[in-house]
Amino acid sequence: MLAGRYTIIIVVFAFLLLPAPLAVENPPYESYCDGNGYAVNSTFQANLNLLTAALPVNASISPAGFATAGFGSAPDQANGLALCRGDTNASTCAACVAAAFQDAQQLCPLSKGATVYRDACVLRFASWPFLDFLQEGQWLVPELFPSIFKGPGSVNASDAWFSAAVTGIFRALVDHAMATSNATRKYFATGEMDFDPKLYGLAQCAPDLTLAQCRDCLRDLATILTTQYLSGRPPSISAFVVWCSLICSVSPVYDGRAMLQLAAPPVPPPSTTLTPPSSGRKRSAAVISAGVACSIALMLIISAICFLRFQRRINSTENNHPLKKIGRAQCTIFDLPTLQEATEHFSEKNKLGEGGFGTVYKGILSDGQEIAVKTLLGRTGDGLQQLHNEVLVLAELQHKNLVSGYMAPEYVMHGRVSPKIDVFSFGVLVLEIVTRRSNCSSDDHSTVNLLSDVWDHWSKGTMLQMLHPSLDEVAQSQALRCIHIGLLCVQSKPEDRPDISVVVFMLTRDSMGLQPPSQPAFFFGRESPSALGSDARSSYTYERSGFILGQGISVNEITLSELYPR
């Protein structure tokens, strides 16, 4: 306890010794909110306040400009990471991280998870242990989803030369960042290429990464940028994830002199156009005229046949066009100005999600009714066909006899649309797969759906009875963890369900502790006295012998014991 007090005194004293932080006025590149909400003056907010005070100081006094910290215990633990650009000084680093926390409060208010990218730093905090991603067996490069930024305009150079230059500077930066693994500024490299115009580049990894992890992270970003984002020859292009970043621009992206001075690649030779040889012997005018006449006659015959076939096809498919099908689906048709007014001209703040064929926005009509508006990307027939299918399905969902087997309660009862309705549907699907039962039916005549069956067995401690008897202990443990995750996904309140990114971590990280679920939505039955309330502070982990819960008892072959954070 005394050592803890000394630590606080030292940190505060170090903060007082720092020079006054520079003003950070530029807005962040981008920010992401990916956590559930928390209440004002809650335990999580108190832990987040401690994190907000500690990370700017700890990152600024670190030689590598990097710091991680965690305060509190699950489910209210606040975990954070801050990484400053390798060429920043202590005051700029502290000011940037502090500004990033302010950005998170403004752009992600009362959210338990946020990521903020600024010019001089990156900040990440969450209520779940995202730092475990770096542990052996947990690092998966395909799970890195970078933020990509392209500057407006175009570089005046050929596509081939520009592509060779950007690829070359990225390759040199990645190699040099690996070579500085033992330096004070670990995994950091800057470069300047004598291109026309000059190119400036930067590569950086978080110091906690292994050499192989940093290499994989940077190479993945370089591959994505050079294969997908060089069209149009953008004057600046960059990719960011929490663990690494890669930048190339015609303007300086670092302070001071570059670590690398690179020569531009050779200019590729211009493409040559082959001139067809002359026809040689001239034909007589009579032969040419006859050939032209025959060709015209043949073209007229072919055109007539094609026209007749095309006309028949139009007549047979005119009534099956996706837009006409939509009109026959007995749906209300709105004009574009009405939809623009309802969505505030398709404002980004009303954006609900994005798919392969379009983007979905939340809208409010003049009478107060909430709607979802989908805009199509391009004019592909596939997009229209998909829209037609969605409209027909949504129209049928209004049928009074329809059982809502995967629909979240907030949509069924109030028509509210949010990303958490997909999490609910996923949870139902997981429970169906693991138990091999449909949500529309139940083996127990005292209950009416699968969610009620699962919760009834879960609260009584008889969950193994719903699993197939052929499963061994390892398979039972995996199945129980999946059921646990499924129950977390089908909670009644959307804010109690995990984000899909957290669900992925739960499914792929067996060592990640899980919070106890509360009664799911659409539960019909009596609550068991032994069921855990939503305010329980226990954390589940799963082992070969079953699953472990913080109570210290054993019920129906399920081992339970107390867990403490390390």
Disulfide bonds with the S-S distance in Angstrom:
Cys33-Cys108 1.85
Cys84-Cys93 1.96
Cys96-Cys121 2.09
Cys205-Cys214 2.14
Cys217-Cys244 1.99
